[in-house]
Amino acid sequence: MKLTGFNNTIALVTGAGGGIGAALVKQLRQSGCTVIATDVVAPVIADEAGQPKAYANALDVTDSAAVDALVGWIEAEIGAIGFGINVAGVLQTGTVAETDDAQWRRVFAVNTDGVFHVSRALARVMSPRRKGALVTVSSNAAGVPRHGMAAYAASKAASTMFTRCLGLELAPLGIRCNIVAPGSTLTPMQTGMWADEQGAERVIQGSLETYKAGIPLQKLARPDDIVYAVMFLLSDQAGHIAMSDVYVDGGATLRG
């Protein structure tokens, strides 16, 4: 089955500077989308012959005025946005007692406020057209407690429920909102937590000391594993899927 619905569609992607976001930009372009790729520093995008144009823009998702301005510019200068994908996110580890106010606020500013700012701006322009699809890349930590990750998990849980509530509001207009919840994925965010070359094996096996299950599939996800789930939820073939939360974690959370 070939996924359809991408040709000549304009997609806005946050967190496109690397990892899942960069892989998503590549796949969207290969599928026929014109992509506006954003990150705090404008992403570097290879110019691929025969593929739709991609625009690299610096965007701080915590700045609602900047988000609104970018969406307005895209709509006026490039065209109607059909897809919005929230990938931007930051990680904060440490126990609750160790977490200070600034760390807590920073995680929520990016992971939760950022999703709100971008999704709200897109809902405002998509609603009159009664057409569009939004996907938030959350985390399996949004649904399962994680030792030393309270701020991150709570921020992702908030953005997940926000996206589902927005989906309830927009579904009658034909606009679909869904969530993809990755588990441990080979990105700099993941490898940055490893102390040595055995990091991957420890993640796969889990940790009894911190009550963390391992990964039943016995492997870490690649960015493309997450991208494929996002692409499906954006596609015509997912046309009757809304407010869903799809876990892509090799079975690590022992839930669907």
Number of C-alpha atoms within 10 A of each C-alpha: 4 6 14 15 16 21 14 13 20 26 25 25 26 29 27 30 24 18 19 23 27 23 19 26 27 20 16 23 23 16 19 19 25 26 24 24 26 28 21 16 14 16 21 15 15 8 10 12 7 9 15 19 15 21 16 18 18 17 18 19 28 21 15 17 13 16 21 17 12 20 21 17 12 17 14 10 9 13 13 18 22 24 24 24 26 25 26 26 22 15 18 16 17 14 13 13 7 10 16 10 8 8 15 17 15 17 22 22 19 21 31 26 21 25 31 22 19 26 22 16 19 23 21 12 18 21 15 9 13 14 18 24 26 28 29 26 27 31 26 25 21 21 18 15 15 19 15 17 17 20 24 25 26 21 26 27 21 19 26 28 15 17 26 20 13 21 24 16 14 21 17 11 16 18 24 29 29 24 27 23 22 26 22 23 22 17 14 10 15 17 15 11 11 13 8 9 9 9 14 17 13 12 20 19 15 16 12 9 7 10 11 17 16 21 21 15 12 14 18 19 19 16 19 19 16 24 24 15 18 22 21 16 26 27 16 14 15 14 15 9 15 22 20 17 23 20 23 23 25 19 16 23 20 13 10 9
